Amino acid sequence: MKTSIYNLLKARFLIDDDAIKNWRFIVFLIVLAIIMIANTQRYEQKVFKIAELTSEVKEMRSEFVDRRSELMKLRMESTVSEKMLEKEIFPSTVPPVKIKVKNEEEKSFLKKLWQ
């Protein structure tokens, strides 16, 4: 057992006759580790991007609510009437009247001839 530990510490398994198998396995483990590190980094980048986009969505939603409330305030009749008073346009005292247009019945070709 002492010789096997001694051989392991001297890395004899890397220079023996059948070391090719060991080197292949070591290279495989290194490639696998590199792939895992790259995958973890890509995952973390996506998590950061998702967090950034989430905060951006919250900002835009709050801005939308602010703009909508401003628009509602500007559309109020009192705000519009105040702006019109500055331009000396006053509200009407007479209520509007609905205009109804009567369509004439279309006369047939024969009725048009006899007129």
Secondary structure, DSSP 8 states (H G I E B T S, - for coil): -HHHHHHHHTTGGGTSTTHHHHHHHHHHHHHHHHHHHHHHHHHHHHHHHHHHHHHHHHHHHHHHHHHHHHHHHHHSHHHHHHHHHHTT----SS--------------HHHHHH-
